Amino acid sequence: MADLAHDPNARADGRHTLELGGVLPSHIGINAAGHLSLANVDLVDLAKLHGTALYVMDEAQIRCQLLAYESALASRWPDFEVAYAGKAFLCKAMCKLVAEEGGWLDVSSGGELACALAAGFDPSQIIAHGNNKTEHELGEAITAGIGRIACDSFEEIERIERLAAAAQRIQQVYLRVKPGVVADTHSHIQTGKQDSKFGFGLSDGWAAAAVEQAMNAGHIELAGLHFHIGSQIFAFDSYEKAIEALFDFIAHTWATYRWLPAEIDLGGGIGVAYQATDRPESIEQFAETICSALERQCQRLGIDAAKIKLVVEPGRSIVANAGVTLYTVGAIKRLEGIRNYLAVDGGMADNIRPALYNAHYECAVADRAAEPRSELVTVVGKHCESGDVLIIDASIQPPKVGDTLAVFATGAYNQSMASNYNKQPRPAVLWLRDGEVRQVVRRETYDDLLTCDMG
């Protein structure tokens, strides 16, 4: 263990911190054994007890992020809802947590809806998304009494009208529109530009036609408008531009149809720190940006802002930095003049993001976390693909076979995008809080893999 008197990372209470900027959850540190700890739980001991690969999450951090959105909006907008974007990470425990904190939920598939309903989540506080919801999924949503469906196509409006009529109910919907804004993020997660599979375009007349179609439907109530411009967004001026374009359209709907949205859903997309060099804006700044822009546009059109419910749908920024993935180092290959490969017992099956769109992460050796991060390695997985690379050129403590490697900021889109490639069972998910450990998703077994195999 490093000498505390001469260690620049030492804290007054004798614990250590890693110099990783905003990547680490608030309750992570280095304990007296020199091991990484999260929420006062030793991560090396946890890995040995529960096995790896293993997802662990700081429950208090998740709650803190949800409450940060609630607080930031409460001081700036009279009527609002925070709808957690379940696609980032969803299980029954997460649904219950969101409900406990007073949030709404957005789901993007029949499976996510089934999870929410199994957890007892109030269906009237669920928003259903997706660019091609099946007839079966729409029927399930309407039968369940779902609060809002974000319509994404003319065909979907027709399906909802027919299914709602059969169910003898009025279904509230949003229309998802494309404001034509190219957000400053990876092209694979830009969703608000004109060339997108999502939504109705504002500039091509599709959105106006969708408003007319929805207003003429007898079993649909057009509750509002929705857009989502992308994910992992650092530059919030994209939101200002999108809101201005949205209100230009609202001016048109009022002049043409005498219709104003009662609700405006601005989606999510606020960026998080994956690397020490990342400097995302705060939740407070996000709230200030969107609420100020909405106020300006309401004043421009003479709309009473108090009559509009604001909905936001954060996902990544709620759970990403709360999560850490633990692996065991299985092999180290030092190729002189080329690179050092460090192989772990997981990879692209439990974290597809680096292979999918070149996502970057930070990591550390949990067993000797107080030591300097003095060795450069490329962390690779166990799967049969050359592209199974988790981190290129990671600075870590000198590793040994059998070490526990901790990869940070893995709470969003890691477990939810996990697969069984190479027939690999998916890891368990543990929630940690104040030294307590709770398994919210168990590790898959080989029997689980074979359950649907009919032979």
N, C-alpha and C positions, 0 to 999 in steps of 0.2 A: 504493500500500500504506500502511496506517495506520502512524503513528509508534509503534513498539513501546514507547517510554519513557512514552507517555501513553495507551496502549491498555489498558483494563481487562481485555480478553480475551487479552492477550499472555501467553505462557508463558515460563518461564525459559530454555527451549531455543530461543527465537526463533520457535516455531510459535504459531499462534493456535488458539483453540477457539471454537465457537459456543455461546452461552448458550441451549441447548435442553434442559436437564435431562437425563433419562435416555433421551431419544429417540435420541441418536447412538450408533453402535457404538463400542466402546472404541478402535478404531484409526483413527478419523476425525479430521481436523484441517485446518489451513490451512498450505500449504507456503510456501516462500520467494517463489514467484510470486504469492502471494495466492489460489491456487486451492484448492478443496476436494480433499483426498486421503483415500483409504480404503485401509487396509493398505499405506500408503506408495506408492500408485498415484495419479497425478494424474487426477482425474475429468474435467477439461476435455479433456485430451489423449485420454483413453479414449473420450469421446463423439465426438470428431472422427475417431478411428481406426475405431471400430466402428459409428458411427451411432446414432441415437436413434429411437424410444424404446428404452431399454436397461435391463435389470435387472442390478444388480451386487450381490454379496453377499460379506461378510467371512467366509471359511471358518473362520478361527481363532475367531471369535465364536460360530459354530454349535457347534463342538466344545466350547468353553468352557461353553456353556449346557447341553449334554448332560451333561458331567462334573459340573456344579453339581448337577444332580438326583441323579446317582449318589452324590456325596459327601454331600449332605444326607440322603438316605435311609439310606445305609450306616451312619451313626452312630445311627440311630433305630429301624431295623426289621431283624430278622434275615434275612428272606428277601423279596426284592423284585425287580421288573423295571421298567425304564423303557422303555416302548414309544412310540416317536416316532409322532405322528399324521400320517401321510403326506398327508392332505387339505390340510394347511397349505402344503406345497410338496414336490413329489416329482419326482425324475428318477433315472436310474440312479446318478449320482454321489452323490446324497443317500442312496440305499439303501446304497451301499458305505461311506459315511462312518458311518452309524448302526451298521453291522456292525463296522466297525473300532473303534468306541468301546464295543462290547459291548452295544448296545441291541437291544430288540425293535422290531417295526414293526406299526402298525395300518393296515389298508387299508379303503377304503369302497366299492370297486367292482372289477369284473373287470379294468378297465384298470390300476388301481393295483396289483393283484396281479400282472398281467402284467409291469409295470415292475419290481417287486421280484424276480420270478423271473428276468427277463432280466439283472438285475444280479447274480444268483447269491446272493441273500439266502436264508438257511436258512428253508424254509417252516415248520418246526416252531416258529419264533420269530415267526410272523405271526399277528395277530388280525384276523379279518374282521368288519367292521361294516356296518350299513345296515339301514334299516327295511323294505326290500322287495327282498332279493337275489333275482335271477332263478334259475330252475332251472339255467340254463346256468352262471351265476356260482358257484352252490353246487357244481355238479358239478366245475367247474375247481378250486375250493378243496379239495374232498375228494380229488380225483385227485392234486393237487400235494402232499398230505400236510400241509395247513395245521394249525398248532398248535391254534388256538381259533377257533370261530365264535360270535359274540355273537348269540344267537337273539333275534328281535324280535317274533315272532308265533307263534300256534299253528300256522298253516299252514307256517311255516318249520321248526318242529320236525318236522312230518310229512315234509316234503321231505328234510330232512337224514337222518332215519331211513331213508327209502326209498333214497336215493342211497348212504348209507354201507353199507347192507345189500348193494346191488348191487356195491359196491366191495370187499365183504368186509373192512371195517375198522370199528374203533370210533372215532367222532369225538368229541373233547372239545369241550364247548360251555360258554359262559356264558349266563345269562339276563339280558337287559337289563331292569332294573326302573326304575320311576318313583317316586322317594321322595316326590313331592308337594311339593318345595321350589321356591319361586320365587326364582331367583338374581337378584342386583342387577346386571342387565345389560339390553341392548336386548331387546325382546320377541321379535325374530326369531332370537335366539341363546340363548334360554332353552329348555332341553331336558329338564329334570327335573320340570316341573310336571305335574299330573294331566292337563290339557288339552294333550297333546302327541302328535304322530304316532309318537313313539318309545316302545318298550318296553312292559312289563307293569306295570299299576298295583299298588301295594301295598295301597291302601285298598279297592279294589273286588273283591279276591279273584282277580284275573287272574294275579298272580305265583304265588300258591299253586297254582292250577290248572296253571300252566306247569311248576312243579316236579314235580308228580305225573305230568304227561304225559312229561316228559323222563326221570324215574326209571323209568317203565314201558317206555321204548323200549329195544329190545335192542341197538342199535348206536350208542347215545349214552351218553357219560360226562359227567354233570353236574359240571363241574370247579369252577364258581364262579358268583358274581353280579357284575354290572357295573351301574354307573350313570354318567351324565354329566349334570350339572345345568345346563351352559351354558358360554358362552365369554366371554372378556374380563371375568373376575370379579375384583373388587378386595376385596370383603368376604368373608373366609374363614369367617365364622360359618355361611354357607350349607352348607359342607361338614360342619361339626359337626352341624347339624340333619339333613342327609341321612344321615350315618353312624348317628346315633341311630335314625332311622326304619328303616334297613337292618337294624340289629341287633334291633329289635323284630320284624322279619319273620323273622330267623334264629332267634330264640327260638321262633317259631311252627313253622318247618320242623323244628326239633329235636324239639319236643313232638309233632308230628303224624307226621313221616316218619323221625325219627331221622337226619336229614341235616344236616350242617354243610358250608359251602363250604370247600374247600381253598384257593381263591384268591378274592380280592376286588379287583376292578378299579374304581378310583374315577374313571376318565376323566381329562380334563385341564381346561382352562378358565382357568388363571391368567392374569391380565391383564398387559398390557405398556404402556409409555409411548408413545403416539402424539403427544402434545402435551407441551410443557414443563410444563404444569400438572398432568399426570397423575402420580400417586404410587402406583404399584402396590406391593403387598407383595412381599417377596423370596421366592426359591425356598426359602431356609432357613425362613422363616416358614410357607410352605405345608407343607413337610415336618413342621415342628413341630406345626402345627394338626392335620393328618390323622393323624399317628402317635399324638399324645396322645389324640385322640378315639377312635381304634381301640383303644388300650390300655385306656382307661376302659370302653369297651363290652365288651371281652373280659373284663375283671375283673368287670363287672356280671353277665355270663352264665356266668362260670366257665369260659371258653374259654382254652386255652393259645395265646397269641398266636404263639408260635414255630411253631405248626403251620399258620399261615395265610400264604400268599404274597400280598404286596401288589403290585399292578400300577397304575402311573399312566401316562397317555397325553398328555404335553405335546406341543403342536404349535406354536402361535403363539409361545409364550415361548421356543422354541428358535431360530426363524428370523426373527421379525418385525424386531427391531432390528438384525439383521445385514444387512438389505437396504436399498438405495437405488435409486430409479428416476431415470434421467437423461432429460431432454427437451431439445429445442431450442426457444427462443422464436421463434415465427413472426410474431406480430402483437401489437400493443398498442393498445387502444382506451380512451382516457381520456374518459369521459362525465362532464362537469362536473356536480357536484351529485348524481351517481348512484353510479358506481363506476368503477374501472379494471379492464378486462378484459385478461388476459394469456393468449394462446392458445399452446398447445404442440402438438407433433406426436405426441400420444398421447391418452389420455383414458379413457373408460369401457370401451373394449375391453381395455385392459391394467390397469385398476383400476376395477372395478365397485362397490367397497365404499361410496364416498360416495353413489352413486345408490341402492344397495340398502338400506343402513340408516344413512345419514347419518354415515359414518365421517369422522373428522377427522385431518388430517396437518399437519406442519410442513415448510417448504421453505426453500431459500436459492439465491441466484445463485452457482453454483460458480466463475465467472470472477473475482468480486470478493468472495469470502467474508469477507475481513477488514473490509470496509466496514460501517457501521451498517445494520441492517435498518430503513430509515426510510420505506419506501413500502408502502402498503396496496393489494393487488391481489386480484382473484378469478381464480384459475387455472382455465381452461376447456380442454376438449379439442377435437379436430378433427372429432368425429362429429356426425351430423345429428340432434341432440337438444338441446333447450334444457336438459335435465337433465344434460347432459354437463359437469358441474362437478366438479373435483378438490378445490379448496380455496376456501372463501369467506373473504374478508378475511384473506389471508396477509400477514404482515409480512416483506418481503424487501428486499434491497439494490436501489437504483434500477435497473430492468432495461433492457436494450437488445435489439433484434431480433438474433438469432444467439447470444445467451447460452445457456449450459447451465444449466438449472434442475434442482436436485437435490431430490427429495421423499424424506423419511426414513421409516424403519420400514415399508418395503414388502415385506419378505421373506416375509410370510405372507398367503396367500389372494389375492395379486395375480396372479402367474403362473398359479397353479392355477385361478383363476376367469376367466382371460383368454378372450376370444372373438375371432372374426373379423368382428365387426360392421362393416358397410360394406366387407366384403372386405379388412379390414386384416390384414396378416401380423403374427403375434405376435412380440414382441421376443426377442432372444437373452438368455441368462443367462450372466453371467461370474462366476466365483469368483476372489476376490483373496486373496492371502496373502503377506506379507513381500515386497511389491513385485512379485510374480509374478501373471500373469493366465492363467486357464484357462477356456476356453469349455466349459460343461457342457451347454448347450442352444443350438443354432444358431438364428439368425433365420430365420423362415419366408420363403419366396419366393412369388411369384405362381404359379409352377408347383405349389408345395405346395397352394395354395388350389384349384387346378383338378384335382388328382390324382383326386379322387373324383367329379368332375363328368363324367357320361357323355354329355353333349351331347344 
